[in-house]
Amino acid sequence: MDSVAMQLRKLRDRAGGPSYQELARATAKQGPRRQMSRGSVHDKLSGRSKLRLGQVLAIAFACCDYAESVGISLPTEFKTEEYWRLRFSEGERRTEALTLERPHKSTTSVIDTQPLASAGMRDMVDLVEVSIDRPLAEWLPSVIEAAFTAGLEVESYLNVAATSTPYEFVEILISLQEVFPDEGSNEVVRRLIYRCAQLQEPASLPMVAAQLRRRGRGHMVHSLLQGMFIYGWSRTARSDIIDIYSCFTRATMASDAKKLLQLGGENLDIKELIDLAYRLPGNLFGPKDDVLSSVPSSPYRLAYILRDLRSCDLPPGFDRGEIADRMIFGIPRGEWSQYVAELRKKEMPEEADRAAFLENEPPF
């Protein structure tokens, strides 16, 4: 079961994503006993400090009030005190399978110690059992290192690390880097970054990127963004890329938001690509063009996508020719002849002729 903080973050997203300041103002309307500052709202929702019942109710009702003010309908139970009292009580009894509000307050139900015991790794079993009230970063890397070195499967441990709070995740990542220093060839570190990219909530991903940079791991942000589209050797794009883009945009992390869309253009299939571009604001320039113009990451990919575009169903307002032109204009300067040759090789004369014509045309 999700933690109360996690559920409140989901409620905030469903309510239209009000800012922390907007939520703080909404709590003030509930009276002085429920009023919270912007900083307090942020700390509670991010899991930096423990929620009290009154704060759970204040934030929940603030989200509901905001949703109503912008015309968003929420389930009736979200507006009742009984519902949130029950969620709070369940959290206090620690019945959650994974606590994201306080990830370092782990339990043996989170870490399955049976494989460790079966492998005779009693020291690691003991470490898990005595670490209930310790931060994950202080002991989970040791468990992962020992299990991986001994040849055990580590996916369940990586999942716990990947779904911890942004601060805890980065601390765990740094600890594992010290054990496995070569990121380029290190399977564990790479899998952990991709797991985080696949499993973290959209609102948490900008925090992860920011924390990576603050801890001197800014070079890993590209892997984090890439992991939202590729996990391991397979393409497993997240279905909420547009939500992740919105979260990076709200955090004013424009370069990351733009790179996310470019990676979408480089990795999504035609149906996912068109859907993403359609849901972005504006015309075919701006964010939509960031997606479409990134398709030509190679001559083969451009030919592959343009071929699929021929028969792809398009949403209202999307013109097949205009979409193709935006993709073609993304061909890297100095490489047009290679792309045109590939299109002709794939027996796509119309697309090849169009690409040859557009080479010397302005892209607007």
C-alpha positions, 0 to 999 in steps of 0.5 A: 500500500502507498504511504500517506505522503505518496497518496497526497502527491497523487491527489495533488497531481489529480487535482491539477498540480497546484503549487506549494504556495497555492496549497499553503494559501488553501490551508489558511482558509481552513483556519489557524490550526490547519494553516501551513507554510509553503515550506512545510507543505513541500517538506511533508509532500516530499517526505522530508519530515513526518506527517501529522494527522492534521497536516494530512487533512489540511493538504488533502482538503487544500487539494480538493478545494483547488481542484474544485476551483479549476473545475476538476472533479475528484472522487467523493471519498477524497473529500471526507475526513474519514477517508484520510483518517483511515489512510493515516492510521494504516500508515501508522501501523506500517502496513504499507509494503513500501514506504516512500514517505520515510524509505529509511524506515524499512521493514523485513517485508520490504526486503525479502531475506529468504534468498539471503538465508538460503544462500547462507548469507546470515550476516546480510539477513542480520543486517537487514533485520537490525536496520529497521530504523536506519536510513537505507543509504547506510545499509542497503548498498551493502546488501546489494553489493553482497548479493550481486557479488554472490550471484543472487538476483538483486532486482527486488533490492534495486526496486526498494532503492529506486522508489525511495525519496530523491535524496535517499536514492542519490545517496544509495547511488553514490554508495554503490558507485564507490563499490562499483566505480566504473559507471559505463560498464557497471551493470548494477548502477546502470540498472538502478538508474533505469529502475528509478527512471521507470518507477519514480513518480513524475513529480519526484524525477526533477528532484532526482535530477537536481539532487544528482547535480548537487551531489556532483553526478550531473552526467547521470541525468542523461541516463535518468532521462533515457531510462524513461524510454529504454530499460535494459535492452528493450524499449519500455517507454513510460506512459506518463511522459507528458506528465514528467515533461510538465513536472520538469517544466514547472521546476523551470528545468527547461533543458531537461524538459527539452531533452526528454522530448528529444529522447521521445523523438529518438525512441518512440514508435510512430503511434506513441510519438504522434500521441506525445506531440499531439498532447503538447501545447502549441502548434508544430513549432516549440515543444511539438517540434522538439519531438518531431525534429529529433526523429532523424537520429539515424537514416534508418530511423527516419525511413522507418518512421516515415514509412509508418507515418504513411498508414498511421491514424492522425489526430484532428489538426495534424497534417501528414505532410506537415508532420513529415516535413518537421521530421525531415527538417531534423536531419543533421546539417551536412548529412542530408545526402546520406538520409536521401540515399537511405530513403531511396534505398528503402524505395520511398521516392516521394519522401526522398524527393521531398527531403532533397527539396527541403535541404535548402529551404528554411525550416519554418 
